[in-house]
Amino acid sequence: MLSSINRRTLVAGIAAFATFAAVIGFGTTALAQGKPVKQITLDYATYNPVGLVLKEKGFLEEELAADGISVRWVQTLGSNKALEFLNAGSIDFGSTYAAAALVGRINGNPIKSVYVYTRPTGVALLKPAGSTLASAAELKGKRVAVTRGTDPHIFLIRALAKHGLNEKDIQSVLLQHGDGRLALARGDVDAWAGLDPLTAAAEIENGAQIFVDDPELSTWGFLNVREAFAQEHPELVKRVLAAYERARLYSLEHPDEVATALVALARLPENIIARQLQREDLSQSRIGAAQRTFVLEAGQSLQAAGVVDAKVDIVAVVDELIDTRFTNDGN
């Protein structure tokens, strides 16, 4: 967890960044292939602490200044919105959780997942204060607030499937994350599939309780790039990832600055952000075997639940989605 990273881990990370940067040419003026790029557009979000630090510190602007490339930032409120923006071409890089990226790719969104910015454990099912709900099995016939196309939505589906249930067994109330939290607090729904920092806010401010928090279903935060951008400008993708890596290592070294930035963006008290950061693991950055396995199993679970068409080749889609060419070792 972010709060327990020790100096030895940090030093090792800085050394890894030096190697990462040297191999991919961070700090150079590598020319993009294809049409000249004048601006790169990235998203920022409360569920992506590293991206927020990257925005606040200006590391990417610093890297691209000599090439006359500007950086534009667009806030996204959930994985579904990031995927919409990527699909529309209004952003070049967007942050989502892992399973949502897979569903986006299955649905024809031409994206590549190229980097891990966090492993959050704040994706969970919550109940209001006083509720007796104890497991996903008890959600049958209940009203559940959820944001379709996001990892909390996929978490809900997989949690239900463990008890032989599916979405048809519940009453899904489709709301954006913040509205879902409010609906839970008002008593308009029986449960909410949430994510941090709103999960932490619901716990601390509204007395909500997590009643399903499954380590097997804990997701990963993926940075995605438009496939066309990656094909035309592979060197720029590498430079963006190098800037992200710089921001990740900075975040490990300066957790107080991460908290301050999140407090300002989320407009939530420090104690709520502190709880979110206790549930964020920023120790990994490359998409490797563990991440691939999670995405594959998520896709297979969704297919078994009937959410994904049985004809979809999940393995092939995962292979299309995950692209490791832009890291220093390609693994």
KELUMKE-373390 format. One record per residue (C-alpha): residue number from 1; x, y, z. Coordinates in steps of 0.25 Angstrom, whole numbers. Last residue first. Layout:
<sites>
<site><seq>NUM</seq><X>X</X><Y>Y</Y><Z>Z</Z></site>
...
</sites>
This chain:
<sites>
<site><seq>331</seq><X>28</X><Y>-32</Y><Z>-83</Z></site>
<site><seq>330</seq><X>33</X><Y>-22</Y><Z>-94</Z></site>
<site><seq>329</seq><X>46</X><Y>-20</Y><Z>-87</Z></site>
<site><seq>328</seq><X>46</X><Y>-4</Y><Z>-86</Z></site>
<site><seq>327</seq><X>31</X><Y>-3</Y><Z>-87</Z></site>
<site><seq>326</seq><X>24</X><Y>2</Y><Z>-100</Z></site>
<site><seq>325</seq><X>23</X><Y>-12</Y><Z>-107</Z></site>
<site><seq>324</seq><X>14</X><Y>-17</Y><Z>-96</Z></site>
<site><seq>323</seq><X>1</X><Y>-16</Y><Z>-102</Z></site>
<site><seq>322</seq><X>-11</X><Y>-22</Y><Z>-96</Z></site>
<site><seq>321</seq><X>-24</X><Y>-21</Y><Z>-103</Z></site>
<site><seq>320</seq><X>-22</X><Y>-30</Y><Z>-115</Z></site>
<site><seq>319</seq><X>-17</X><Y>-41</Y><Z>-107</Z></site>
<site><seq>318</seq><X>-29</X><Y>-40</Y><Z>-97</Z></site>
<site><seq>317</seq><X>-38</X><Y>-40</Y><Z>-110</Z></site>
<site><seq>316</seq><X>-32</X><Y>-53</Y><Z>-115</Z></site>
<site><seq>315</seq><X>-33</X><Y>-60</Y><Z>-101</Z></site>
<site><seq>314</seq><X>-48</X><Y>-55</Y><Z>-100</Z></site>
<site><seq>313</seq><X>-52</X><Y>-61</Y><Z>-113</Z></site>
<site><seq>312</seq><X>-66</X><Y>-55</Y><Z>-114</Z></site>
<site><seq>311</seq><X>-76</X><Y>-65</Y><Z>-119</Z></site>
<site><seq>310</seq><X>-82</X><Y>-67</Y><Z>-105</Z></site>
<site><seq>309</seq><X>-87</X><Y>-52</Y><Z>-105</Z></site>
<site><seq>308</seq><X>-82</X><Y>-45</Y><Z>-92</Z></site>
<site><seq>307</seq><X>-92</X><Y>-42</Y><Z>-81</Z></site>
<site><seq>306</seq><X>-97</X><Y>-57</Y><Z>-81</Z></site>
<site><seq>305</seq><X>-91</X><Y>-60</Y><Z>-67</Z></site>
<site><seq>304</seq><X>-81</X><Y>-70</Y><Z>-73</Z></site>
<site><seq>303</seq><X>-77</X><Y>-58</Y><Z>-83</Z></site>
<site><seq>302</seq><X>-75</X><Y>-49</Y><Z>-71</Z></site>
<site><seq>301</seq><X>-67</X><Y>-59</Y><Z>-64</Z></site>
<site><seq>300</seq><X>-58</X><Y>-62</Y><Z>-76</Z></site>
<site><seq>299</seq><X>-55</X><Y>-47</Y><Z>-78</Z></site>
<site><seq>298</seq><X>-52</X><Y>-45</Y><Z>-63</Z></site>
<site><seq>297</seq><X>-43</X><Y>-58</Y><Z>-64</Z></site>
<site><seq>296</seq><X>-35</X><Y>-52</Y><Z>-76</Z></site>
<site><seq>295</seq><X>-34</X><Y>-38</Y><Z>-69</Z></site>
<site><seq>294</seq><X>-29</X><Y>-44</Y><Z>-56</Z></site>
<site><seq>293</seq><X>-19</X><Y>-53</Y><Z>-64</Z></site>
<site><seq>292</seq><X>-14</X><Y>-42</Y><Z>-72</Z></site>
<site><seq>291</seq><X>-11</X><Y>-34</Y><Z>-60</Z></site>
<site><seq>290</seq><X>-4</X><Y>-45</Y><Z>-53</Z></site>
<site><seq>289</seq><X>4</X><Y>-48</Y><Z>-65</Z></site>
<site><seq>288</seq><X>10</X><Y>-34</Y><Z>-68</Z></site>
<site><seq>287</seq><X>4</X><Y>-20</Y><Z>-70</Z></site>
<site><seq>286</seq><X>15</X><Y>-11</Y><Z>-65</Z></site>
<site><seq>285</seq><X>14</X><Y>-1</Y><Z>-54</Z></site>
<site><seq>284</seq><X>14</X><Y>-7</Y><Z>-40</Z></site>
<site><seq>283</seq><X>16</X><Y>-2</Y><Z>-26</Z></site>
<site><seq>282</seq><X>5</X><Y>8</Y><Z>-27</Z></site>
<site><seq>281</seq><X>-4</X><Y>0</Y><Z>-18</Z></site>
<site><seq>280</seq><X>-17</X><Y>9</Y><Z>-14</Z></site>
<site><seq>279</seq><X>-25</X><Y>4</Y><Z>-2</Z></site>
<site><seq>278</seq><X>-18</X><Y>13</Y><Z>9</Z></site>
<site><seq>277</seq><X>-19</X><Y>24</Y><Z>-2</Z></site>
<site><seq>276</seq><X>-34</X><Y>23</Y><Z>-1</Z></site>
<site><seq>275</seq><X>-34</X><Y>24</Y><Z>14</Z></site>
<site><seq>274</seq><X>-25</X><Y>36</Y><Z>14</Z></site>
<site><seq>273</seq><X>-35</X><Y>43</Y><Z>3</Z></site>
<site><seq>272</seq><X>-46</X><Y>41</Y><Z>13</Z></site>
<site><seq>271</seq><X>-38</X><Y>47</Y><Z>25</Z></site>
<site><seq>270</seq><X>-34</X><Y>59</Y><Z>17</Z></site>
<site><seq>269</seq><X>-48</X><Y>64</Y><Z>14</Z></site>
<site><seq>268</seq><X>-54</X><Y>63</Y><Z>0</Z></site>
<site><seq>267</seq><X>-53</X><Y>73</Y><Z>-11</Z></site>
<site><seq>266</seq><X>-50</X><Y>61</Y><Z>-21</Z></site>
<site><seq>265</seq><X>-40</X><Y>70</Y><Z>-28</Z></site>
<site><seq>264</seq><X>-34</X><Y>78</Y><Z>-17</Z></site>
<site><seq>263</seq><X>-34</X><Y>66</Y><Z>-7</Z></site>
<site><seq>262</seq><X>-27</X><Y>57</Y><Z>-18</Z></site>
<site><seq>261</seq><X>-16</X><Y>67</Y><Z>-20</Z></site>
<site><seq>260</seq><X>-13</X><Y>69</Y><Z>-5</Z></site>
<site><seq>259</seq><X>-13</X><Y>53</Y><Z>-4</Z></site>
<site><seq>258</seq><X>-3</X><Y>52</Y><Z>-15</Z></site>
<site><seq>257</seq><X>6</X><Y>63</Y><Z>-9</Z></site>
<site><seq>256</seq><X>6</X><Y>56</Y><Z>5</Z></site>
<site><seq>255</seq><X>10</X><Y>43</Y><Z>-2</Z></site>
<site><seq>254</seq><X>23</X><Y>49</Y><Z>-7</Z></site>
<site><seq>253</seq><X>33</X><Y>38</Y><Z>-10</Z></site>
<site><seq>252</seq><X>23</X><Y>28</Y><Z>-15</Z></site>
<site><seq>251</seq><X>16</X><Y>39</Y><Z>-23</Z></site>
<site><seq>250</seq><X>29</X><Y>43</Y><Z>-29</Z></site>
<site><seq>249</seq><X>31</X><Y>29</Y><Z>-34</Z></site>
<site><seq>248</seq><X>18</X><Y>29</Y><Z>-40</Z></site>
<site><seq>247</seq><X>20</X><Y>42</Y><Z>-47</Z></site>
<site><seq>246</seq><X>33</X><Y>38</Y><Z>-53</Z></site>
<site><seq>245</seq><X>26</X><Y>26</Y><Z>-58</Z></site>
<site><seq>244</seq><X>15</X><Y>34</Y><Z>-64</Z></site>
<site><seq>243</seq><X>26</X><Y>43</Y><Z>-71</Z></site>
<site><seq>242</seq><X>32</X><Y>30</Y><Z>-77</Z></site>
<site><seq>241</seq><X>19</X><Y>25</Y><Z>-81</Z></site>
<site><seq>240</seq><X>16</X><Y>38</Y><Z>-89</Z></site>
<site><seq>239</seq><X>30</X><Y>37</Y><Z>-95</Z></site>
<site><seq>238</seq><X>27</X><Y>23</Y><Z>-100</Z></site>
<site><seq>237</seq><X>14</X><Y>27</Y><Z>-106</Z></site>
<site><seq>236</seq><X>21</X><Y>38</Y><Z>-113</Z></site>
<site><seq>235</seq><X>31</X><Y>28</Y><Z>-119</Z></site>
<site><seq>234</seq><X>19</X><Y>19</Y><Z>-124</Z></site>
<site><seq>233</seq><X>13</X><Y>31</Y><Z>-132</Z></site>
<site><seq>232</seq><X>4</X><Y>26</Y><Z>-143</Z></site>
<site><seq>231</seq><X>1</X><Y>12</Y><Z>-138</Z></site>
<site><seq>230</seq><X>-1</X><Y>16</Y><Z>-124</Z></site>
<site><seq>229</seq><X>-10</X><Y>28</Y><Z>-128</Z></site>
<site><seq>228</seq><X>-18</X><Y>19</Y><Z>-137</Z></site>
<site><seq>227</seq><X>-20</X><Y>9</Y><Z>-125</Z></site>
<site><seq>226</seq><X>-25</X><Y>20</Y><Z>-116</Z></site>
<site><seq>225</seq><X>-17</X><Y>19</Y><Z>-103</Z></site>
<site><seq>224</seq><X>-21</X><Y>12</Y><Z>-90</Z></site>
<site><seq>223</seq><X>-15</X><Y>14</Y><Z>-75</Z></site>
<site><seq>222</seq><X>-20</X><Y>2</Y><Z>-67</Z></site>
<site><seq>221</seq><X>-24</X><Y>2</Y><Z>-52</Z></site>
<site><seq>220</seq><X>-24</X><Y>-12</Y><Z>-47</Z></site>
<site><seq>219</seq><X>-36</X><Y>-19</Y><Z>-41</Z></site>
<site><seq>218</seq><X>-39</X><Y>-27</Y><Z>-28</Z></site>
<site><seq>217</seq><X>-48</X><Y>-38</Y><Z>-31</Z></site>
<site><seq>216</seq><X>-41</X><Y>-49</Y><Z>-24</Z></site>
<site><seq>215</seq><X>-39</X><Y>-40</Y><Z>-12</Z></site>
<site><seq>214</seq><X>-54</X><Y>-39</Y><Z>-10</Z></site>
<site><seq>213</seq><X>-60</X><Y>-28</Y><Z>-3</Z></site>
<site><seq>212</seq><X>-75</X><Y>-30</Y><Z>-1</Z></site>
<site><seq>211</seq><X>-82</X><Y>-24</Y><Z>11</Z></site>
<site><seq>210</seq><X>-75</X><Y>-10</Y><Z>11</Z></site>
<site><seq>209</seq><X>-83</X><Y>-2</Y><Z>21</Z></site>
<site><seq>208</seq><X>-89</X><Y>12</Y><Z>19</Z></site>
<site><seq>207</seq><X>-88</X><Y>21</Y><Z>31</Z></site>
<site><seq>206</seq><X>-91</X><Y>33</Y><Z>22</Z></site>
<site><seq>205</seq><X>-79</X><Y>42</Y><Z>24</Z></site>
<site><seq>204</seq><X>-68</X><Y>32</Y><Z>27</Z></site>
<site><seq>203</seq><X>-73</X><Y>20</Y><Z>19</Z></site>
<site><seq>202</seq><X>-79</X><Y>27</Y><Z>8</Z></site>
<site><seq>201</seq><X>-67</X><Y>36</Y><Z>6</Z></site>
<site><seq>200</seq><X>-58</X><Y>24</Y><Z>6</Z></site>
<site><seq>199</seq><X>-66</X><Y>17</Y><Z>-5</Z></site>
<site><seq>198</seq><X>-66</X><Y>31</Y><Z>-12</Z></site>
<site><seq>197</seq><X>-51</X><Y>32</Y><Z>-12</Z></site>
<site><seq>196</seq><X>-51</X><Y>20</Y><Z>-16</Z></site>
<site><seq>195</seq><X>-61</X><Y>11</Y><Z>-24</Z></site>
<site><seq>194</seq><X>-75</X><Y>7</Y><Z>-22</Z></site>
<site><seq>193</seq><X>-85</X><Y>-4</Y><Z>-26</Z></site>
<site><seq>192</seq><X>-97</X><Y>1</Y><Z>-17</Z></site>
<site><seq>191</seq><X>-107</X><Y>-6</Y><Z>-9</Z></site>
<site><seq>190</seq><X>-122</X><Y>-5</Y><Z>-4</Z></site>
<site><seq>189</seq><X>-125</X><Y>7</Y><Z>-13</Z></site>
<site><seq>188</seq><X>-133</X><Y>20</Y><Z>-10</Z></site>
<site><seq>187</seq><X>-129</X><Y>20</Y><Z>4</Z></site>
<site><seq>186</seq><X>-124</X><Y>34</Y><Z>3</Z></site>
<site><seq>185</seq><X>-109</X><Y>30</Y><Z>6</Z></site>
<site><seq>184</seq><X>-110</X><Y>19</Y><Z>-5</Z></site>
<site><seq>183</seq><X>-116</X><Y>29</Y><Z>-15</Z></site>
<site><seq>182</seq><X>-105</X><Y>39</Y><Z>-12</Z></site>
<site><seq>181</seq><X>-94</X><Y>28</Y><Z>-14</Z></site>
<site><seq>180</seq><X>-100</X><Y>24</Y><Z>-27</Z></site>
<site><seq>179</seq><X>-101</X><Y>39</Y><Z>-31</Z></site>
<site><seq>178</seq><X>-86</X><Y>40</Y><Z>-29</Z></site>
<site><seq>177</seq><X>-83</X><Y>27</Y><Z>-38</Z></site>
<site><seq>176</seq><X>-92</X><Y>31</Y><Z>-49</Z></site>
<site><seq>175</seq><X>-106</X><Y>24</Y><Z>-48</Z></site>
<site><seq>174</seq><X>-113</X><Y>12</Y><Z>-54</Z></site>
<site><seq>173</seq><X>-122</X><Y>6</Y><Z>-44</Z></site>
<site><seq>172</seq><X>-121</X><Y>-9</Y><Z>-46</Z></site>
<site><seq>171</seq><X>-132</X><Y>-17</Y><Z>-40</Z></site>
<site><seq>170</seq><X>-126</X><Y>-31</Y><Z>-36</Z></site>
<site><seq>169</seq><X>-128</X><Y>-45</Y><Z>-42</Z></site>
<site><seq>168</seq><X>-127</X><Y>-41</Y><Z>-56</Z></site>
<site><seq>167</seq><X>-113</X><Y>-36</Y><Z>-53</Z></site>
<site><seq>166</seq><X>-108</X><Y>-50</Y><Z>-50</Z></site>
<site><seq>165</seq><X>-109</X><Y>-60</Y><Z>-39</Z></site>
<site><seq>164</seq><X>-102</X><Y>-74</Y><Z>-36</Z></site>
<site><seq>163</seq><X>-95</X><Y>-69</Y><Z>-23</Z></site>
<site><seq>162</seq><X>-82</X><Y>-67</Y><Z>-29</Z></site>
<site><seq>161</seq><X>-89</X><Y>-60</Y><Z>-41</Z></site>
<site><seq>160</seq><X>-94</X><Y>-49</Y><Z>-32</Z></site>
<site><seq>159</seq><X>-80</X><Y>-45</Y><Z>-29</Z></site>
<site><seq>158</seq><X>-76</X><Y>-46</Y><Z>-43</Z></site>
<site><seq>157</seq><X>-87</X><Y>-37</Y><Z>-48</Z></site>
<site><seq>156</seq><X>-84</X><Y>-27</Y><Z>-36</Z></site>
<site><seq>155</seq><X>-70</X><Y>-26</Y><Z>-39</Z></site>
<site><seq>154</seq><X>-73</X><Y>-24</Y><Z>-54</Z></site>
<site><seq>153</seq><X>-82</X><Y>-12</Y><Z>-50</Z></site>
<site><seq>152</seq><X>-71</X><Y>-7</Y><Z>-40</Z></site>
<site><seq>151</seq><X>-61</X><Y>-9</Y><Z>-52</Z></site>
<site><seq>150</seq><X>-69</X><Y>1</Y><Z>-61</Z></site>
<site><seq>149</seq><X>-78</X><Y>-2</Y><Z>-73</Z></site>
<site><seq>148</seq><X>-91</X><Y>2</Y><Z>-65</Z></site>
<site><seq>147</seq><X>-90</X><Y>10</Y><Z>-53</Z></site>
<site><seq>146</seq><X>-97</X><Y>3</Y><Z>-42</Z></site>
<site><seq>145</seq><X>-108</X><Y>6</Y><Z>-32</Z></site>
<site><seq>144</seq><X>-114</X><Y>-7</Y><Z>-27</Z></site>
<site><seq>143</seq><X>-129</X><Y>-9</Y><Z>-24</Z></site>
<site><seq>142</seq><X>-132</X><Y>-23</Y><Z>-18</Z></site>
<site><seq>141</seq><X>-139</X><Y>-35</Y><Z>-24</Z></site>
<site><seq>140</seq><X>-127</X><Y>-44</Y><Z>-21</Z></site>
<site><seq>139</seq><X>-117</X><Y>-36</Y><Z>-13</Z></site>
<site><seq>138</seq><X>-116</X><Y>-46</Y><Z>-2</Z></site>
<site><seq>137</seq><X>-106</X><Y>-55</Y><Z>-10</Z></site>
<site><seq>136</seq><X>-97</X><Y>-43</Y><Z>-11</Z></site>
<site><seq>135</seq><X>-94</X><Y>-45</Y><Z>4</Z></site>
<site><seq>134</seq><X>-97</X><Y>-40</Y><Z>18</Z></site>
<site><seq>133</seq><X>-109</X><Y>-30</Y><Z>16</Z></site>
<site><seq>132</seq><X>-115</X><Y>-26</Y><Z>30</Z></site>
<site><seq>131</seq><X>-115</X><Y>-11</Y><Z>26</Z></site>
<site><seq>130</seq><X>-114</X><Y>-1</Y><Z>38</Z></site>
<site><seq>129</seq><X>-105</X><Y>8</Y><Z>31</Z></site>
<site><seq>128</seq><X>-106</X><Y>7</Y><Z>16</Z></site>
<site><seq>127</seq><X>-100</X><Y>-5</Y><Z>8</Z></site>
<site><seq>126</seq><X>-87</X><Y>-5</Y><Z>0</Z></site>
<site><seq>125</seq><X>-82</X><Y>-14</Y><Z>-11</Z></site>
<site><seq>124</seq><X>-67</X><Y>-12</Y><Z>-14</Z></site>
<site><seq>123</seq><X>-56</X><Y>-5</Y><Z>-22</Z></site>
<site><seq>122</seq><X>-47</X><Y>1</Y><Z>-12</Z></site>
<site><seq>121</seq><X>-36</X><Y>-9</Y><Z>-14</Z></site>
<site><seq>120</seq><X>-29</X><Y>-1</Y><Z>-24</Z></site>
<site><seq>119</seq><X>-17</X><Y>-6</Y><Z>-32</Z></site>
<site><seq>118</seq><X>-10</X><Y>6</Y><Z>-38</Z></site>
<site><seq>117</seq><X>-5</X><Y>13</Y><Z>-50</Z></site>
<site><seq>116</seq><X>-3</X><Y>0</Y><Z>-59</Z></site>
<site><seq>115</seq><X>2</X><Y>3</Y><Z>-73</Z></site>
<site><seq>114</seq><X>-1</X><Y>0</Y><Z>-88</Z></site>
<site><seq>113</seq><X>-16</X><Y>-4</Y><Z>-90</Z></site>
<site><seq>112</seq><X>-19</X><Y>-2</Y><Z>-105</Z></site>
<site><seq>111</seq><X>-31</X><Y>4</Y><Z>-110</Z></site>
<site><seq>110</seq><X>-40</X><Y>2</Y><Z>-122</Z></site>
<site><seq>109</seq><X>-54</X><Y>2</Y><Z>-115</Z></site>
<site><seq>108</seq><X>-61</X><Y>-10</Y><Z>-122</Z></site>
<site><seq>107</seq><X>-70</X><Y>-15</Y><Z>-111</Z></site>
<site><seq>106</seq><X>-60</X><Y>-26</Y><Z>-108</Z></site>
<site><seq>105</seq><X>-50</X><Y>-14</Y><Z>-106</Z></site>
<site><seq>104</seq><X>-59</X><Y>-7</Y><Z>-97</Z></site>
<site><seq>103</seq><X>-62</X><Y>-19</Y><Z>-89</Z></site>
<site><seq>102</seq><X>-47</X><Y>-21</Y><Z>-87</Z></site>
<site><seq>101</seq><X>-44</X><Y>-7</Y><Z>-83</Z></site>
<site><seq>100</seq><X>-55</X><Y>-9</Y><Z>-73</Z></site>
<site><seq>99</seq><X>-48</X><Y>-21</Y><Z>-67</Z></site>
<site><seq>98</seq><X>-36</X><Y>-13</Y><Z>-65</Z></site>
<site><seq>97</seq><X>-40</X><Y>0</Y><Z>-58</Z></site>
<site><seq>96</seq><X>-40</X><Y>12</Y><Z>-67</Z></site>
<site><seq>95</seq><X>-30</X><Y>23</Y><Z>-70</Z></site>
<site><seq>94</seq><X>-30</X><Y>30</Y><Z>-84</Z></site>
<site><seq>93</seq><X>-20</X><Y>34</Y><Z>-93</Z></site>
<site><seq>92</seq><X>-22</X><Y>40</Y><Z>-107</Z></site>
<site><seq>91</seq><X>-35</X><Y>48</Y><Z>-103</Z></site>
<site><seq>90</seq><X>-46</X><Y>54</Y><Z>-112</Z></site>
<site><seq>89</seq><X>-44</X><Y>42</Y><Z>-121</Z></site>
<site><seq>88</seq><X>-59</X><Y>38</Y><Z>-120</Z></site>
<site><seq>87</seq><X>-55</X><Y>24</Y><Z>-115</Z></site>
<site><seq>86</seq><X>-45</X><Y>30</Y><Z>-105</Z></site>
<site><seq>85</seq><X>-55</X><Y>39</Y><Z>-100</Z></site>
<site><seq>84</seq><X>-66</X><Y>28</Y><Z>-98</Z></site>
<site><seq>83</seq><X>-56</X><Y>19</Y><Z>-91</Z></site>
<site><seq>82</seq><X>-52</X><Y>30</Y><Z>-81</Z></site>
<site><seq>81</seq><X>-66</X><Y>32</Y><Z>-78</Z></site>
<site><seq>80</seq><X>-69</X><Y>18</Y><Z>-76</Z></site>
<site><seq>79</seq><X>-57</X><Y>17</Y><Z>-67</Z></site>
<site><seq>78</seq><X>-62</X><Y>28</Y><Z>-58</Z></site>
<site><seq>77</seq><X>-63</X><Y>43</Y><Z>-56</Z></site>
<site><seq>76</seq><X>-53</X><Y>47</Y><Z>-66</Z></site>
<site><seq>75</seq><X>-46</X><Y>60</Y><Z>-66</Z></site>
<site><seq>74</seq><X>-39</X><Y>65</Y><Z>-79</Z></site>
<site><seq>73</seq><X>-25</X><Y>70</Y><Z>-79</Z></site>
<site><seq>72</seq><X>-18</X><Y>76</Y><Z>-91</Z></site>
<site><seq>71</seq><X>-3</X><Y>75</Y><Z>-93</Z></site>
<site><seq>70</seq><X>5</X><Y>84</Y><Z>-103</Z></site>
<site><seq>69</seq><X>15</X><Y>79</Y><Z>-113</Z></site>
<site><seq>68</seq><X>25</X><Y>89</Y><Z>-118</Z></site>
<site><seq>67</seq><X>36</X><Y>78</Y><Z>-118</Z></site>
<site><seq>66</seq><X>44</X><Y>85</Y><Z>-108</Z></site>
<site><seq>65</seq><X>32</X><Y>86</Y><Z>-99</Z></site>
<site><seq>64</seq><X>29</X><Y>71</Y><Z>-99</Z></site>
<site><seq>63</seq><X>37</X><Y>66</Y><Z>-87</Z></site>
<site><seq>62</seq><X>33</X><Y>78</Y><Z>-78</Z></site>
<site><seq>61</seq><X>19</X><Y>77</Y><Z>-82</Z></site>
<site><seq>60</seq><X>19</X><Y>62</Y><Z>-78</Z></site>
<site><seq>59</seq><X>25</X><Y>65</Y><Z>-64</Z></site>
<site><seq>58</seq><X>15</X><Y>76</Y><Z>-61</Z></site>
<site><seq>57</seq><X>15</X><Y>74</Y><Z>-46</Z></site>
<site><seq>56</seq><X>0</X><Y>75</Y><Z>-45</Z></site>
<site><seq>55</seq><X>-4</X><Y>67</Y><Z>-57</Z></site>
<site><seq>54</seq><X>6</X><Y>55</Y><Z>-54</Z></site>
<site><seq>53</seq><X>1</X><Y>56</Y><Z>-40</Z></site>
<site><seq>52</seq><X>-13</X><Y>54</Y><Z>-45</Z></site>
<site><seq>51</seq><X>-9</X><Y>43</Y><Z>-54</Z></site>
<site><seq>50</seq><X>-3</X><Y>35</Y><Z>-42</Z></site>
<site><seq>49</seq><X>-15</X><Y>37</Y><Z>-33</Z></site>
<site><seq>48</seq><X>-24</X><Y>31</Y><Z>-44</Z></site>
<site><seq>47</seq><X>-38</X><Y>28</Y><Z>-37</Z></site>
<site><seq>46</seq><X>-40</X><Y>43</Y><Z>-35</Z></site>
<site><seq>45</seq><X>-38</X><Y>45</Y><Z>-50</Z></site>
<site><seq>44</seq><X>-29</X><Y>51</Y><Z>-61</Z></site>
<site><seq>43</seq><X>-31</X><Y>49</Y><Z>-76</Z></site>
<site><seq>42</seq><X>-20</X><Y>52</Y><Z>-86</Z></site>
<site><seq>41</seq><X>-20</X><Y>60</Y><Z>-99</Z></site>
<site><seq>40</seq><X>-7</X><Y>61</Y><Z>-107</Z></site>
<site><seq>39</seq><X>-5</X><Y>74</Y><Z>-116</Z></site>
<site><seq>38</seq><X>3</X><Y>78</Y><Z>-128</Z></site>
<site><seq>37</seq><X>6</X><Y>64</Y><Z>-134</Z></site>
<site><seq>36</seq><X>12</X><Y>63</Y><Z>-147</Z></site>
<site><seq>35</seq><X>6</X><Y>53</Y><Z>-156</Z></site>
<site><seq>34</seq><X>12</X><Y>39</Y><Z>-156</Z></site>
<site><seq>33</seq><X>23</X><Y>35</Y><Z>-147</Z></site>
<site><seq>32</seq><X>27</X><Y>44</Y><Z>-135</Z></site>
<site><seq>31</seq><X>41</X><Y>50</Y><Z>-134</Z></site>
<site><seq>30</seq><X>49</X><Y>46</Y><Z>-122</Z></site>
<site><seq>29</seq><X>53</X><Y>59</Y><Z>-115</Z></site>
<site><seq>28</seq><X>61</X><Y>52</Y><Z>-104</Z></site>
<site><seq>27</seq><X>57</X><Y>53</Y><Z>-89</Z></site>
<site><seq>26</seq><X>52</X><Y>39</Y><Z>-88</Z></site>
<site><seq>25</seq><X>59</X><Y>31</Y><Z>-99</Z></site>
<site><seq>24</seq><X>52</X><Y>17</Y><Z>-97</Z></site>
<site><seq>23</seq><X>64</X><Y>10</Y><Z>-91</Z></site>
<site><seq>22</seq><X>69</X><Y>21</Y><Z>-83</Z></site>
<site><seq>21</seq><X>56</X><Y>24</Y><Z>-77</Z></site>
<site><seq>20</seq><X>53</X><Y>10</Y><Z>-72</Z></site>
<site><seq>19</seq><X>67</X><Y>8</Y><Z>-67</Z></site>
<site><seq>18</seq><X>66</X><Y>21</Y><Z>-59</Z></site>
<site><seq>17</seq><X>52</X><Y>17</Y><Z>-55</Z></site>
<site><seq>16</seq><X>57</X><Y>4</Y><Z>-49</Z></site>
<site><seq>15</seq><X>67</X><Y>11</Y><Z>-41</Z></site>
<site><seq>14</seq><X>56</X><Y>20</Y><Z>-35</Z></site>
<site><seq>13</seq><X>48</X><Y>8</Y><Z>-32</Z></site>
<site><seq>12</seq><X>59</X><Y>1</Y><Z>-25</Z></site>
<site><seq>11</seq><X>61</X><Y>14</Y><Z>-17</Z></site>
<site><seq>10</seq><X>46</X><Y>15</Y><Z>-13</Z></site>
<site><seq>9</seq><X>45</X><Y>0</Y><Z>-9</Z></site>
<site><seq>8</seq><X>57</X><Y>2</Y><Z>0</Z></site>
<site><seq>7</seq><X>51</X><Y>15</Y><Z>6</Z></site>
<site><seq>6</seq><X>39</X><Y>8</Y><Z>10</Z></site>
<site><seq>5</seq><X>25</X><Y>7</Y><Z>4</Z></site>
<site><seq>4</seq><X>15</X><Y>5</Y><Z>15</Z></site>
<site><seq>3</seq><X>5</X><Y>17</Y><Z>13</Z></site>
<site><seq>2</seq><X>4</X><Y>14</Y><Z>-2</Z></site>
<site><seq>1</seq><X>0</X><Y>0</Y><Z>0</Z></site>
</sites>
